[in-house]
Amino acid sequence: MAAAGARTRLVRLKEDLAELDGLVIPGGESTTMTMLMQRMGLYDSVRQAVRDGLPTLGTCAGMILLAERISDGLPDQPGFGILDIAVRRNGYGRQVDSFEADLELAGDERPFPGVFIRAPIVEDTGSTEVIARHEGDPVGVRQGSVMALAFHPELSGDLRLHEEFVHLVEGRAS
Amino acid sequence: MAERNGSGSQKGTFKVKAGLAEMLKGGVIMDVVTPEHARLAQDAGACAVMALERVPADIRKEGGVARMSDPSLIKAIEAAVTIPVMAKCRIGHFVEARVLEELGVDYIDESEVLTPADEENHIDKWPFKVPFVCGCRDLGEALRRIAEGAAMIRTKGEAGTGNVVEAVRHARAVNAGIRKLQGLNRAELVQEAKRIGAPVDLLEECQKLGRLPVVNFAAGGIATPADAALMMQLGVDGVFVGSGIFKSEDPLRRAKAIVAATTYHDRPDIIAEASEGLGEAMRGLEIPALPEDQLLAQRGW
């Protein structure tokens, strides 16, 4: 994000959310992240901030957190229910099935290097706009000021999607 | 080995192997010996579990040859949780590693906690699709393991002792090794590579990054929330807790507290709150009181 021109800080407590122009919900384990956010009282504040229009980029586990419909998570795993999509956790399988592949981005002819790690599968894109595809299947979506990707652009070294998010944030902030 | 299918996607690349470790950063990986333990670890907020038959403290007590766990136990633990499952194989035992890969574990720990199968060679980890984590005591050992294909490193500490002193020693040794590279020119880097027994290109990468090129966790002897926070402040990316949790009086509370202290390692107020009334920690062992042949960190070369 810094390479794409943004100043960043870690959000670990509710107070850290104040005065942010944009939020990145990164990869990790969505179940673990949800639980820890609930324990620290961060869960409701983050959900409210995103609902109130804070531009947000979710990658991998972050995509799952933003999704309205989650399968193969914990039975009581709540989502923020912000993006009108359905995702299946670890939809591609365990770690040995993690992979790299070239992706097609909407409105950009150059392939994007996608890194998928125990990634979710997007089973339904609802009313969202598809911004990235792998062999025709949706792997990145956008709805208003929220972007979500099943893969990890931060591991590929290609800054195009980071820059697109920074532009989105600047558009909102100005 | 990286595998390419017809459509151009590749599995088992180094990026994908090291990438999973990136996703575990800031988290706690807990040793578990039953599916119930595994669920408890997941509920406590572990970012992954290590499935094994005996925790290091019991391996230490019971003696005998410690080997890879029974596949049925690993499968039962995989079925019990949604977070990544790791498992240990003996140093140099590439067949145990192939079996673990077949079982679908998410990471293999080629571990000095088990009895080594080869006293000269570690596993050539490049041909595997599953990623490996390996232990180290200093920079040279870390880089030798990375040269063999390890996609994640952990400092060894002294497992099963509940004593953090060796973990601190090893984390500081890695840090010092990397600090020493700053300012060395190419000729001096070659000399340093020879001295510590590691490939010069990996030294160059550490010099450029100012850290190891892969994620580095701390392991071996972490027993309290403050221990975990101490290791985080020494610059590691996360912690492994083995015997420290399930050998304590109230494992769930202790596990939650260690998770909190790892995330908020620079917030003494939160660590204090998490540490309150946890009951007894594991008893712990003094390192100098251990016979030389029972020091696990010396295994691996």
Interface residues (C-beta under 8 A of the other chain):
Chain A: R12 G27 G28 E29 T31 T32 M35 L36 R39 C60 A61 D72 G73 L74 R89 N90 R94 Q95 V96 D97 S98 F99 E100 A101 D102 V115 F116 I117 R118 H134 E135 H152 L155 S156
Chain B: S7 G8 S9 Q10 K11 G12 T13 K15 V16 G19 L20 E22 M23 L24 G27 Q42 D43 G45 A46 C47 A48 T82 I83 P84 E101 G104 V105 D106 Y107 K129 V130 P131 K256 V259 A260 T263 Y264
